[in-house]
Amino acid sequence: MGNELQALYRLMIRHLFALILLGAGSLVATGAGADPIRMTYEEFHPYSFTDAEGQPQGVSIDLMRHIASVAGREVQFHANQNPAGMLSELRSGAADVTSLLALTPKRLTAGLGTRELGAFELRAFVRRDGPITTLGDLTGTTVGVVKGSFAITGARLVPFSKVVEFDTTDDLILPLLTGEIDAVVSSQNSFLRRLRMAHVEDSIVSLLPSLVISPYGFVVAPDQESLRTALNAAIDSSVTANLLATVEKKWFGRSRTLWDNKLVRWGLLLSTAMLAAILTLGYWFFHYRQQSAQLLRDRAGDQLLIRALDEVAAAIVIYDTELKAVHWNHGFELIFPSVVPALKKGATMRQMIVQSYVDGTIENDLSDIQIVDMVDQFVEDLRRGKSELRIVRTRDGRVFQARDVKLGSRHYASLRVDITQLQQQQDIITEQAVSLEAANEELRTFSSIAAHDLKAPLFSLLNLIDFMAEDMQEAGITLPQDIQVNWQEIESLSQRMMRLVQDLLVYATTQSECHQSEVIQPSHRLREVLDLVGPREGFDVTIAADMPDLRVNPIAFDMVMRNLIANALQHHDQERGYVVLEATTSGDAVTISVRDDGPGIPEQHWDEIFAPFHRLSTSTEGSGLGLAFIKKTVESWGGTVQVKAAEPRGAVFEVSFPRSTTAETALQQVVAV
């Protein structure tokens, strides 16, 4: 315990002394103007060298920069060729300090050594495949060293050797490899670093034991005792074992390992690849076994499906990626027996379809060239994944629903389902629809003619009533009160009859006129409709802004909305009220609602009010055709109209319109029927 305390005290006293010296050196340097330290360094990679950009680098350079910084000094570096040149500059006063040198007695006569910072370990290096394997084999050989370096001391330890001096460490490598010299004596770390950088580390080995182990440090000019004192103080206070290890790791790197050997790397990579291949093959072996079992189960299920298709008169053919038939069910052989021989010979889907059209199996009126072009386009679409449902007829009168699809990435399928009975029923329905349309057209024609024939005499009757009234007024004839009442009743009934005929004419011709649709903006158009209606005094009519665009016949739209707005105003039971027009969107439809706060419509009348000539009240004028006209017109463009109660009172009429992208198609379909 006493020895440990004594060692601790000595360490504390040493650090305190170093701090005192460091402070004294700093004061001296400050007083002298803090001239930069002039350091000469040799080209002794990696201890000291000049890099490609002309900057000094290496272990010596990094350590001196750190020590000088701690001492509060700057450093100026200039390169020299070898240790002899550095010591010469030191003696001549051209430099203040050298890079790291072995602190031998001879060198210490030329300058002052600093604290030891490490040790040079001199070793002999020889060719790996050469005859020299031990230090004893070096006797009488030619040994290369760097001129003026500490390695000369080690080389002279070899008995009867011939020492050859070179300018730099790099100059030693090629002569050793070519046999010009038998061995090289150099610092182990430095020479190994140069061998690694030259990629010849595997060709040269070092011999054990080391020839010489000598401590190294910086050598200061003999007249710079204060500088040595400052450097030693900085070394004692800041240069630690961790710092030295970090600098050495930076510049010496690491020795080659087994992994650095290319053969070892390739061997490990090859072994890894083989192991991965074995594991992969094993995985796929078990995977394919499971897949095969699943395929067997799927095949059994497919057979059940194919048998079910046979029962419903369905034909199926499976093709490979080249569109060659690889399987077809029994139903195909029964339905298309003329094509089966071609399939058995390896016919493709294209050849099969062309044959069925050319030989007349499929009913058509196309030329051979048209058939080929059609089938080529069909096959091209199928390969792109496009599949369309088609209806084909055979010459014996059967009708099939045909579809060809892509099954995954390696198969295609053709499906043919017999729908002859369904098609016959559809044909009957179509014929009945045509007959019904013809009858409806005759009825519309009759209604139109009747309305026109009634309109002319009614118009004449109204004019006659007006003329008689004017004549009596000019003649000064005053009718008795009861006759005036009857006269006004005749005039009112005649006008009502005229409105009835006009509404009947519009109702009869709703679907007979051309339905030209266009995109409209409802909000703007409804304001124009409102101007034509002429709102009642004391009533507010509100039209929502920015309603969705519609594609509809604008004239029909105006007539429908004008009737709804007029009904809301005309049938209101109060002196003041409101009407609100709004639009909502749901799915493929836009709904415009007309809501009022009038008396409303009882729920039991919601359906019957749309029947022609139906009126809920006789107290207001009307023909009873307005709502019937609205329903017929709205349904003609594919929409709907309905009524419901408003809260707290009143009624809401909702008219649906197909969205602008689908409205025209829906309207054309309704007209065609």
KOLPA-208797 format. One line per 8 residues: number of its first residue (from 1); their letters; for each residue x, z, y of C-alpha. Coordinates in steps of 0.25 Angstrom, whole numbers, always signed. Example, Ala and Ser with C-alpha at 12.3 -4.5 7.8 and 13.67 -1.06 7.14 Angstrom:
2
1 = as = +49,+31,-18; +55,+29,-4 .
! end
This chain:
673
1 = mgnelqal = +0,+0,+0; +12,+3,+9; +19,-10,+7; +6,-18,+10; +4,-10,+23; +19,-13,+27; +17,-28,+24; +4,-28,+32 .
9 = yrlmirhl = +12,-21,+44; +23,-31,+43; +13,-43,+43; +6,-37,+56; +20,-35,+63; +24,-49,+59; +11,-55,+65; +12,-46,+77 .
17 = falillga = +27,-51,+79; +22,-65,+78; +12,-64,+88; +22,-58,+98; +31,-69,+95; +20,-79,+97; +16,-73,+110; +31,-73,+115 .
25 = gslvatga = +33,-87,+110; +20,-92,+118; +25,-85,+130; +38,-92,+129; +32,-105,+127; +23,-103,+139; +34,-99,+147; +42,-111,+143 .
33 = gadpirmt = +31,-120,+147; +26,-121,+132; +34,-134,+129; +29,-141,+116; +36,-139,+103; +44,-151,+99; +43,-153,+84; +51,-163,+76 .
41 = yeefhpys = +45,-167,+63; +50,-175,+51; +42,-186,+43; +40,-176,+31; +26,-179,+27; +17,-171,+26; +25,-160,+33; +27,-168,+45 .
49 = ftdaegqp = +25,-183,+48; +20,-193,+58; +6,-199,+55; +2,-214,+57; -3,-210,+71; +11,-205,+75; +6,-190,+75; +14,-179,+68 .
57 = qgvsidlm = +7,-173,+56; +10,-164,+44; +12,-149,+40; +23,-146,+50; +15,-153,+61; +2,-145,+59; +10,-132,+57; +18,-134,+70 .
65 = rhiasvag = +5,-138,+78; -2,-125,+73; +10,-116,+76; +13,-122,+90; -2,-121,+93; -1,-106,+90; +11,-104,+98; +5,-111,+110 .
73 = revqfhan = +14,-123,+109; +12,-138,+109; +21,-147,+99; +27,-160,+101; +31,-168,+88; +41,-179,+85; +45,-185,+72; +58,-185,+65 .
81 = qnpagmls = +63,-192,+53; +68,-180,+44; +72,-165,+45; +86,-169,+49; +81,-176,+62; +72,-164,+65; +83,-154,+65; +92,-164,+73 .
89 = elrsgaad = +81,-164,+84; +80,-149,+83; +95,-147,+86; +95,-157,+97; +83,-150,+104; +74,-162,+103; +64,-154,+95; +60,-139,+94 .
97 = vtsllalt = +55,-138,+80; +55,-146,+67; +44,-148,+57; +44,-140,+44; +58,-139,+38; +64,-131,+27; +70,-119,+33; +84,-121,+27 .
105 = pkrltagl = +97,-114,+33; +102,-127,+37; +90,-131,+45; +89,-117,+51; +103,-119,+57; +96,-131,+65; +84,-123,+70; +75,-111,+69 .
113 = gtrelgaf = +65,-110,+57; +51,-104,+59; +43,-96,+49; +42,-102,+36; +30,-110,+34; +31,-115,+20; +41,-120,+10; +47,-134,+6 .
121 = elrafvrr = +47,-135,-9; +58,-146,-13; +55,-153,-25; +61,-165,-32; +51,-177,-34; +54,-188,-45; +46,-199,-51; +36,-195,-62 .
129 = dgpittlg = +41,-206,-72; +56,-204,-69; +66,-197,-77; +67,-185,-68; +58,-174,-73; +66,-161,-70; +75,-156,-58; +87,-157,-68 .
137 = dltgttvg = +85,-172,-69; +88,-173,-54; +102,-171,-56; +110,-183,-51; +98,-190,-45; +95,-197,-32; +86,-188,-24; +79,-192,-11 .
145 = vvkgsfai = +76,-182,+1; +72,-183,+16; +83,-184,+25; +87,-170,+31; +75,-163,+23; +76,-150,+16; +74,-159,+3; +89,-162,+4 .
153 = tgarlvpf = +92,-147,+0; +84,-149,-12; +90,-162,-16; +104,-156,-16; +100,-146,-26; +99,-158,-36; +112,-159,-43; +120,-172,-41 .
161 = skvvefdt = +109,-178,-34; +110,-189,-24; +101,-186,-11; +95,-198,-4; +89,-195,+10; +77,-202,+15; +70,-201,+29; +56,-197,+25 .
169 = tddlilpl = +49,-192,+13; +41,-205,+11; +54,-212,+10; +57,-204,-3; +45,-209,-11; +48,-223,-14; +62,-221,-18; +58,-211,-28 .
177 = ltgeidav = +47,-220,-34; +57,-231,-35; +68,-223,-41; +78,-225,-29; +79,-210,-29; +77,-201,-41; +70,-189,-34; +65,-184,-21 .
185 = vssqnsfl = +67,-170,-16; +56,-166,-5; +46,-155,-1; +36,-155,-12; +23,-155,-3; +28,-166,+6; +33,-175,-5; +20,-173,-13 .
193 = rrlrmahv = +12,-177,-1; +20,-190,+1; +18,-193,-13; +3,-191,-13; +2,-200,+0; +10,-211,-7; +1,-209,-20; +13,-208,-29 .
201 = edsivsll = +12,-193,-32; +10,-196,-47; +23,-204,-47; +32,-193,-42; +33,-178,-47; +41,-166,-42; +50,-158,-51; +50,-143,-52 .
209 = pslvispy = +55,-133,-48; +56,-136,-33; +71,-138,-28; +70,-130,-16; +59,-122,-9; +62,-119,+6; +53,-113,+17; +50,-122,+29 .
217 = gfvvapdq = +47,-120,+43; +49,-126,+57; +63,-127,+63; +64,-124,+78; +75,-128,+87; +86,-117,+87; +84,-115,+102; +69,-113,+101 .
225 = eslrtaln = +69,-98,+95; +56,-95,+104; +49,-107,+98; +52,-102,+84; +47,-89,+88; +34,-94,+93; +32,-103,+81; +35,-92,+71 .
233 = aaidssvt = +25,-83,+78; +14,-94,+77; +18,-96,+63; +16,-81,+60; +3,-80,+67; -4,-93,+63; +2,-100,+51; -5,-94,+39 .
241 = anllatve = -5,-98,+24; -18,-104,+26; -13,-113,+37; -1,-118,+29; -10,-121,+17; -20,-129,+26; -9,-137,+32; -2,-140,+19 .
249 = kkwfgrsr = -15,-144,+12; -17,-153,+24; -4,-161,+22; +0,-159,+8; -13,-162,+2; -15,-159,-13; -7,-163,-25; -13,-173,-34 .
257 = tlwdnklv = -23,-168,-45; -27,-174,-58; -39,-180,-51; -30,-188,-42; -25,-196,-54; -32,-209,-55; -32,-209,-70; -38,-195,-71 .
265 = rwglllst = -49,-199,-60; -53,-212,-68; -53,-204,-81; -62,-194,-75; -71,-204,-69; -72,-212,-81; -75,-200,-89; -86,-196,-79 .
273 = amlaailt = -92,-210,-80; -92,-210,-95; -98,-196,-95; -109,-201,-85; -111,-214,-93; -113,-205,-106; -123,-196,-99; -130,-208,-93 .
281 = lgywffhy = -131,-215,-106; -136,-202,-112; -146,-200,-101; -151,-215,-103; -152,-214,-118; -161,-202,-117; -169,-208,-106; -171,-221,-113 .
289 = rqqsaqll = -175,-213,-125; -186,-206,-117; -189,-219,-110; -191,-227,-124; -200,-216,-129; -208,-217,-116; -209,-232,-117; -214,-231,-131 .
297 = rdragdql = -225,-221,-126; -228,-231,-115; -228,-243,-124; -238,-236,-133; -247,-233,-120; -245,-248,-116; -250,-253,-129; -262,-244,-127 .
305 = liraldev = -264,-250,-113; -262,-264,-119; -272,-262,-130; -282,-257,-119; -280,-269,-111; -283,-278,-123; -296,-271,-124; -300,-274,-110 .
313 = aaaiviyd = -296,-289,-111; -284,-287,-102; -271,-295,-104; -257,-290,-101; -243,-296,-101; -230,-289,-98; -218,-297,-93; -203,-293,-91 .
321 = telkavhw = -195,-295,-78; -194,-310,-81; -209,-311,-82; -209,-314,-97; -220,-308,-105; -215,-297,-114; -229,-292,-119; -243,-295,-118 .
329 = nhgfelif = -256,-288,-124; -266,-294,-134; -276,-295,-123; -267,-306,-116; -266,-314,-129; -281,-314,-130; -284,-317,-116; -273,-328,-114 .
337 = psvvpalk = -270,-333,-127; -264,-346,-121; -253,-339,-114; -248,-330,-125; -239,-341,-132; -232,-343,-119; -230,-328,-118; -224,-327,-132 .
345 = kgatmrqm = -214,-337,-128; -209,-329,-116; -217,-335,-105; -216,-328,-91; -227,-323,-83; -226,-335,-74; -227,-345,-85; -239,-338,-91 .
353 = ivqsyvdg = -247,-338,-78; -243,-353,-75; -247,-357,-89; -261,-349,-88; -264,-357,-75; -259,-370,-80; -266,-371,-93; -279,-366,-87 .
361 = tiendlsd = -280,-352,-93; -281,-347,-79; -292,-355,-71; -286,-361,-59; -286,-374,-51; -271,-374,-47; -260,-385,-50; -248,-382,-58 .
369 = iqivdmvd = -239,-381,-46; -249,-371,-39; -249,-363,-52; -234,-362,-53; -233,-358,-38; -244,-348,-39; -238,-341,-52; -224,-341,-45 .
377 = qfvedlrr = -229,-334,-33; -237,-324,-42; -224,-321,-50; -216,-319,-38; -226,-309,-32; -226,-302,-45; -211,-300,-45; -212,-294,-31 .
385 = gkselriv = -222,-284,-37; -235,-291,-31; -247,-290,-40; -260,-296,-37; -273,-295,-45; -279,-309,-48; -292,-314,-55; -289,-326,-64 .
393 = rtrdgrvf = -299,-334,-72; -297,-341,-86; -303,-355,-89; -312,-348,-99; -319,-340,-88; -312,-327,-90; -307,-319,-77; -295,-310,-77 .
401 = qardvklg = -289,-300,-67; -274,-303,-67; -263,-295,-62; -248,-296,-64; -240,-284,-60; -225,-279,-60; -222,-268,-70; -210,-260,-66 .
409 = srhyaslr = -197,-268,-64; -197,-275,-77; -211,-279,-81; -223,-287,-76; -237,-287,-82; -249,-297,-81; -263,-291,-83; -276,-299,-85 .
417 = vditqlqq = -289,-292,-86; -302,-299,-90; -312,-297,-79; -321,-309,-83; -334,-300,-83; -331,-293,-70; -328,-307,-64; -341,-313,-69 .
425 = qqdiiteq = -348,-301,-62; -341,-303,-50; -344,-318,-49; -359,-314,-51; -358,-304,-40; -351,-314,-31; -362,-324,-34; -373,-314,-30 .
433 = avsleaan = -365,-311,-18; -365,-325,-14; -380,-327,-16; -383,-314,-9; -375,-319,+3; -382,-332,+3; -396,-324,+3; -391,-315,+14 .
441 = eelrtfss = -386,-328,+22; -400,-334,+20; -406,-321,+25; -397,-320,+37; -400,-334,+40; -415,-332,+39; -414,-319,+48; -406,-327,+58 .
449 = iaahdlka = -416,-338,+59; -428,-329,+60; -421,-321,+71; -418,-333,+78; -432,-339,+76; -438,-325,+81; -429,-324,+93; -433,-337,+100 .
457 = plfsllnl = -449,-334,+101; -445,-319,+104; -436,-324,+116; -448,-333,+121; -458,-322,+120; -449,-312,+128; -447,-323,+138; -462,-326,+139 .
465 = idfmaedm = -465,-311,+141; -455,-311,+153; -461,-324,+158; -476,-318,+157; -471,-305,+164; -465,-313,+176; -477,-322,+177; -487,-310,+178 .
473 = qeagitlp = -477,-303,+188; -477,-316,+197; -493,-317,+195; -494,-303,+199; -502,-299,+186; -501,-285,+182; -505,-282,+168; -513,-270,+164 .
481 = qdiqvnwq = -505,-258,+160; -509,-259,+145; -505,-274,+145; -491,-270,+152; -488,-261,+141; -492,-271,+130; -483,-281,+138; -471,-272,+138 .
489 = eieslsqr = -473,-269,+123; -473,-284,+120; -460,-286,+128; -454,-274,+121; -458,-279,+107; -453,-293,+110; -439,-288,+115; -438,-279,+103 .
497 = mmrlvqdl = -442,-291,+94; -431,-299,+101; -420,-288,+98; -425,-287,+84; -423,-302,+82; -409,-302,+89; -405,-290,+80; -410,-297,+68 .
505 = lvyattqs = -402,-309,+72; -389,-301,+73; -392,-294,+60; -395,-307,+53; -382,-313,+58; -372,-302,+56; -365,-308,+44; -368,-322,+47 .
513 = echqsevi = -359,-323,+59; -344,-325,+59; -337,-312,+58; -324,-314,+66; -317,-300,+66; -306,-296,+76; -298,-284,+80; -305,-276,+91 .
521 = qpshrlre = -302,-263,+98; -316,-255,+96; -314,-245,+108; -313,-257,+118; -324,-265,+112; -334,-253,+111; -333,-252,+126; -337,-266,+128 .
529 = vldlvgpr = -349,-264,+118; -353,-251,+126; -354,-260,+139; -363,-269,+132; -372,-258,+126; -373,-251,+140; -373,-236,+137; -385,-228,+141 .
537 = egfdvtia = -384,-219,+154; -381,-205,+151; -373,-209,+138; -358,-208,+136; -352,-218,+126; -338,-215,+122; -329,-225,+114; -316,-219,+108 .
545 = admpdlrv = -303,-226,+112; -293,-233,+103; -302,-236,+91; -295,-243,+80; -295,-258,+80; -305,-265,+72; -306,-279,+66; -320,-283,+67 .
553 = npiafdmv = -330,-293,+72; -331,-289,+87; -345,-294,+89; -350,-287,+77; -343,-274,+81; -349,-275,+95; -363,-276,+90; -361,-265,+80 .
561 = mrnliana = -356,-255,+90; -366,-260,+101; -377,-256,+92; -372,-243,+88; -369,-239,+103; -383,-244,+108; -390,-236,+96; -383,-223,+100 .
569 = lqhhdqer = -387,-225,+115; -401,-231,+112; -406,-221,+102; -400,-208,+110; -411,-198,+112; -405,-191,+125; -402,-196,+139; -387,-193,+138 .
577 = gyvvleat = -378,-194,+126; -365,-200,+121; -360,-211,+111; -346,-210,+105; -338,-221,+98; -326,-217,+90; -317,-223,+79; -311,-217,+66 .
585 = tsgdavti = -301,-223,+56; -302,-220,+41; -294,-229,+31; -298,-243,+33; -310,-241,+42; -312,-238,+56; -325,-231,+60; -332,-232,+74 .
593 = svrddgpg = -342,-221,+76; -353,-221,+86; -358,-207,+89; -370,-202,+98; -377,-189,+101; -391,-195,+100; -402,-191,+91; -395,-195,+78 .
601 = ipeqhwde = -400,-202,+65; -406,-194,+54; -398,-194,+41; -409,-200,+33; -409,-212,+42; -394,-215,+41; -395,-226,+31; -408,-233,+35 .
609 = ifapfhrl = -404,-235,+50; -395,-246,+46; -407,-254,+39; -412,-266,+47; -424,-263,+56; -423,-248,+54; -426,-240,+66; -426,-224,+67 .
617 = ststegsg = -434,-224,+80; -444,-234,+88; -442,-227,+101; -429,-236,+104; -428,-251,+104; -421,-258,+92; -423,-267,+81; -418,-259,+70 .
625 = lglafikk = -407,-269,+66; -395,-263,+74; -390,-253,+64; -393,-263,+53; -384,-273,+61; -373,-263,+62; -373,-260,+47; -373,-275,+43 .
633 = tveswggt = -362,-278,+53; -353,-267,+50; -354,-269,+35; -350,-284,+37; -337,-280,+42; -334,-270,+31; -338,-257,+38; -349,-247,+37 .
641 = vqvkaaep = -359,-240,+47; -365,-226,+45; -372,-216,+53; -371,-201,+53; -375,-189,+62; -367,-185,+74; -364,-170,+79; -371,-163,+85 .
649 = rgavfevs = -381,-175,+86; -382,-190,+86; -377,-201,+76; -364,-207,+73; -363,-222,+68; -350,-225,+61; -345,-239,+59; -333,-242,+50 .
657 = fprsttae = -324,-254,+52; -313,-259,+43; -299,-257,+49; -294,-270,+56; -285,-274,+45; -296,-275,+35; -309,-277,+43; -308,-292,+43 .
665 = talqqvva = -306,-293,+28; -318,-284,+25; -327,-291,+35; -324,-305,+28; -327,-299,+14; -340,-294,+19; -344,-307,+25; -339,-315,+13 .
673 = v = -349,-306,+4 .
! end
